[in-house]
């Protein structure tokens, strides 16, 4: 087995482990994050990093424009 085969097998195993963690997670805290692959924004779980949903326009606007602190 080559090193590339080892890496591919390890990657597959780690992805399955991450999916299991994300399936069991309660997603109690979420943050809007920019998704570099899709070039858009998504709600992401802070604990397991699962992409959960697209933010509404109002949520995205509130995220982009910080509150006035003066």
Backbone as CSV, one residue per row, in Angstrom:
resi,resn,N_x,N_y,N_z,CA_x,CA_y,CA_z,C_x,C_y,C_z
1,UNK,0.854,-1.181,0.000,0.000,0.000,0.000,0.897,1.241,0.000
2,UNK,0.601,2.184,-0.868,1.409,3.398,-0.973,1.003,4.417,0.085
3,UNK,1.823,5.416,0.269,1.520,6.493,1.224,0.228,7.212,0.812
4,UNK,0.028,7.396,-0.486,-1.194,8.038,-0.977,-2.420,7.208,-0.597
5,UNK,-2.309,5.886,-0.686,-3.414,5.012,-0.282,-3.686,5.140,1.214
6,UNK,-2.621,5.214,2.005,-2.769,5.392,3.456,-3.489,6.693,3.779
7,UNK,-3.089,7.764,3.116,-3.704,9.076,3.352,-5.170,9.060,2.937
8,UNK,-5.472,8.461,1.801,-6.847,8.377,1.320,-7.716,7.585,2.304
9,UNK,-7.201,6.465,2.809,-7.953,5.662,3.772,-8.152,6.426,5.079
10,UNK,-7.113,7.124,5.537,-7.214,7.898,6.774,-8.215,9.040,6.603
11,UNK,-8.174,9.685,5.474,-9.103,10.778,5.188,-10.553,10.284,5.208
12,UNK,-10.791,9.124,4.607,-12.133,8.535,4.593,-12.592,8.215,6.015
13,UNK,-11.693,7.658,6.826,-12.012,7.316,8.206,-12.314,8.578,9.014
14,UNK,-11.510,9.624,8.845,-11.720,10.869,9.573,-13.020,11.554,9.162
15,UNK,-13.352,11.498,7.886,-14.601,12.096,7.414,-15.800,11.373,8.026
16,UNK,-15.730,10.051,8.110,-16.810,9.281,8.733,-16.930,9.627,10.216
17,UNK,-15.802,9.794,10.894,-15.808,10.175,12.310,-16.410,11.563,12.497
18,UNK,-16.047,12.513,11.638,-16.597,13.861,11.711,-18.099,13.840,11.471
19,UNK,-18.563,13.080,10.488,-20.002,12.967,10.223,-20.740,12.423,11.440
20,UNK,-20.143,11.455,12.121,-20.758,10.888,13.319,-20.846,11.941,14.429
21,UNK,-19.782,12.702,14.617,-19.769,13.765,15.625,-20.843,14.806,15.299
22,UNK,-20.926,15.220,14.039,-21.903,16.226,13.627,-23.336,15.718,13.760
23,UNK,-23.561,14.438,13.497,-24.904,13.861,13.642,-25.357,13.853,15.097
24,UNK,-24.436,13.655,16.025,-24.770,13.571,17.444,-24.801,14.938,18.128
25,UNK,-24.245,15.957,17.498,-24.140,17.293,18.089,-25.523,17.949,18.191
26,UNK,-25.742,18.697,19.266,-27.012,19.412,19.480,-27.010,20.804,18.827
27,UNK,-25.864,21.262,18.340,-25.728,22.563,17.666,-26.295,23.699,18.526
28,UNK,-25.863,23.768,19.779,-26.432,24.745,20.713,-25.991,26.177,20.434
29,UNK,-24.792,26.363,19.902,-24.354,27.715,19.540,-23.954,27.725,18.070
30,UNK,-24.421,28.761,17.376,-24.188,28.875,15.942,-23.700,30.275,15.604
31,UNK,-22.911,30.348,14.558,-22.382,31.619,14.085,-22.486,31.649,12.564
32,UNK,-22.722,32.829,12.018,-22.703,32.973,10.562,-21.239,32.997,10.121
33,UNK,-20.912,32.138,9.174,-19.542,32.047,8.652,-19.582,32.104,7.132
34,UNK,-18.509,32.634,6.564,-18.376,32.668,5.105,-17.845,31.331,4.637
35,UNK,-18.515,30.730,3.688,-18.113,29.458,3.104,-17.256,29.748,1.869
36,UNK,-15.979,29.467,1.959,-15.063,29.785,0.870,-15.359,28.965,-0.391
37,UNK,-15.777,27.713,-0.220,-16.048,26.864,-1.382,-17.204,27.401,-2.221
38,UNK,-18.287,27.752,-1.545,-19.485,28.184,-2.245,-19.579,29.699,-2.390
39,UNK,-18.665,30.412,-1.740,-18.622,31.878,-1.772,-19.949,32.484,-1.310
40,UNK,-20.470,31.931,-0.213,-21.679,32.472,0.390,-21.570,32.348,1.910
41,UNK,-22.635,32.678,2.609,-22.638,32.644,4.064,-23.591,31.559,4.544
42,UNK,-23.224,30.935,5.667,-24.040,29.878,6.251,-23.983,29.966,7.771
43,UNK,-25.027,29.478,8.417,-24.985,29.260,9.845,-24.139,28.011,10.074
44,UNK,-23.167,28.098,10.997,-22.293,26.974,11.279,-22.266,26.724,12.782
45,UNK,-22.323,25.463,13.161,-22.243,25.098,14.573,-20.841,25.410,15.088
46,UNK,-20.777,26.074,16.246,-19.487,26.427,16.825,-18.734,25.210,17.358
47,UNK,-19.455,24.168,17.754,-18.817,22.991,18.347,-18.311,22.000,17.298
48,UNK,-19.154,21.671,16.314,-18.787,20.600,15.373,-18.520,21.100,13.954
49,UNK,-18.738,22.385,13.714,-18.476,23.028,12.418,-19.374,22.528,11.283
50,UNK,-20.518,21.970,11.632,-21.478,21.550,10.601,-22.126,22.792,9.995
51,UNK,-22.297,22.786,8.693,-23.037,23.856,8.022,-24.509,23.531,8.162
52,UNK,-25.260,24.469,8.758,-26.633,24.165,9.147,-27.694,24.753,8.237
53,UNK,-27.565,26.019,7.882,-28.618,26.682,7.106,-28.067,27.970,6.514
54,UNK,-28.809,28.509,5.583,-28.477,29.822,5.035,-29.126,30.883,5.917
55,UNK,-28.413,31.956,6.239,-29.040,33.025,7.026,-30.047,33.796,6.175
56,UNK,-31.055,34.350,6.849,-32.010,35.202,6.151,-31.316,36.510,5.776
57,UNK,-31.952,37.280,4.927,-31.365,38.567,4.536,-31.199,39.469,5.761
58,UNK,-32.177,39.471,6.669,-32.097,40.287,7.882,-30.940,39.830,8.775
59,UNK,-30.758,38.522,8.918,-29.656,37.988,9.726,-28.312,38.348,9.104
60,UNK,-28.227,38.244,7.801,-26.986,38.563,7.104,-26.664,40.046,7.221
61,UNK,-27.662,40.897,7.104,-27.458,42.338,7.245,-26.984,42.668,8.658
62,UNK,-27.606,42.069,9.659,-27.199,42.300,11.052,-25.772,41.818,11.285
63,UNK,-25.374,40.747,10.629,-24.016,40.212,10.752,-23.000,41.147,10.092
64,UNK,-23.362,41.700,8.944,-22.449,42.535,8.172,-22.286,43.937,8.753
65,UNK,-23.351,44.464,9.335,-23.343,45.836,9.852,-23.339,45.767,11.366
66,UNK,-22.192,46.043,11.987,-22.147,45.973,13.456,-23.024,47.050,14.072
67,UNK,-23.549,46.790,15.273,-24.399,47.792,15.925,-23.628,49.076,16.223
68,UNK,-24.323,50.187,16.206,-23.719,51.476,16.504,-23.452,51.548,18.012
69,UNK,-22.189,51.731,18.378,-21.826,51.708,19.789,-21.656,53.102,20.382
70,UNK,-21.987,54.132,19.635,-21.843,55.493,20.175,-23.111,55.985,20.799
